[in-house]
Amino acid sequence: IEENEAMAEEYMMEDAEICVVAFGIASRIAKSAVVQARANGLKVGLIRPITVWPFPKKVLKKAAEHCKSFVSVELSMGQMVEDIELAIRCRRPVELCNRAGGMIPSSEQVLEHIKKAANGGAE
């Protein structure tokens, strides 16, 4: 099942140094933040898991070969961070940008986490 059913969309990942991972409605906000980050000169891309089970490990593992960090955008308490870390075998840091309780992060909030990831986690 993992081999044949895992699906994900890649957006602007060709030269990305930072990979944003988001699914569902959070991926729309994340995509806007990626566009804003690109306008600010940051090489950022998006991986949108279409299936969360099986999780699209292969595409994330491939991204870890050229991305220096990841940002997980979630409407939860950070459960997808572990999925990302397992997929990339913890070779890169994973920054969490999350909101829970039905609140959706703004593209500006996601952009702040992207900038933090670009600076190696420093504010």
C-alpha positions in Angstrom: 0.0 0.0 0.0 2.8 2.4 0.9 4.4 1.8 -2.5 1.4 2.4 -4.6 -1.1 4.5 -2.7 1.0 7.3 -1.1 0.3 10.6 -2.9 1.6 14.2 -2.6 1.7 17.4 -4.6 5.0 19.2 -5.0 5.0 23.0 -5.5 8.2 25.0 -6.4 10.4 22.2 -5.0 12.9 22.1 -7.9 15.4 24.4 -6.2 13.9 24.7 -2.7 16.2 24.9 0.3 13.3 25.0 2.8 10.3 22.6 2.5 6.9 23.5 3.9 4.7 20.5 4.5 0.9 21.0 4.9 -2.3 19.2 4.0 -5.9 20.2 3.8 -6.9 23.8 4.2 -3.6 24.6 5.8 -1.9 23.9 2.5 -3.7 26.8 0.8 -2.3 29.2 3.4 1.1 27.5 3.2 1.1 27.9 -0.6 0.5 31.7 -0.2 3.3 31.9 2.3 5.6 30.1 -0.1 4.8 32.6 -2.8 5.5 35.5 -0.4 8.8 33.9 0.7 9.9 33.5 -2.9 9.1 37.2 -3.4 11.5 37.9 -0.5 14.2 35.9 -2.1 13.9 32.7 -0.1 14.1 29.4 -1.9 11.0 27.7 -0.5 8.8 24.9 -1.8 5.7 23.0 -0.6 4.9 19.4 -0.3 1.2 18.7 0.2 0.4 15.2 1.3 -2.7 14.1 -0.5 -2.7 10.9 1.6 -1.7 11.1 5.2 -1.9 7.3 5.4 0.1 6.0 3.9 2.3 9.1 4.4 4.2 10.1 1.3 7.7 9.3 2.7 9.5 8.9 -0.6 8.8 12.5 -1.7 9.9 13.9 1.6 13.0 11.7 1.7 13.9 13.1 -1.8 13.4 16.7 -0.5 15.7 16.1 2.4 18.5 15.5 -0.1 18.5 19.3 -1.0 16.4 21.1 1.6 18.2 22.3 4.8 15.1 22.5 6.9 11.3 21.7 7.0 8.3 23.6 8.3 5.2 21.6 9.3 2.0 23.7 9.0 -0.8 22.0 10.9 -4.2 22.6 12.4 -3.3 20.3 15.3 -0.7 19.9 18.1 2.2 18.9 15.9 1.4 15.2 15.1 2.8 15.5 11.6 6.2 16.6 12.7 7.0 13.1 13.8 5.8 11.7 10.4 8.1 14.2 8.6 11.1 13.3 10.9 10.6 9.6 10.3 10.3 10.2 6.5 13.5 12.2 6.4 15.2 10.1 9.0 15.7 13.2 11.3 18.5 14.5 8.9 17.1 18.0 8.9 15.3 20.2 11.5 11.5 20.4 11.4 9.9 23.7 12.5 6.3 23.6 13.7 3.8 26.2 12.7 0.5 25.2 14.2 -2.9 26.4 15.4 -5.5 24.2 17.1 -9.1 24.6 18.0 -10.3 25.5 14.5 -8.0 28.5 14.2 -6.1 28.8 10.9 -2.7 30.3 10.9 -2.3 33.3 8.6 0.2 33.3 5.7 2.2 35.9 7.6 2.5 33.5 10.6 3.6 30.7 8.3 6.1 33.2 6.6 7.6 34.0 10.0 8.2 30.3 10.6 9.8 30.0 7.2 12.1 32.9 8.0 13.0 31.2 11.3 13.8 28.0 9.5 15.9 29.9 7.0 17.9 31.3 9.9 18.6 27.9 11.4 15.8 28.2 14.0 17.0 31.5 15.4 14.5 34.3 15.8 
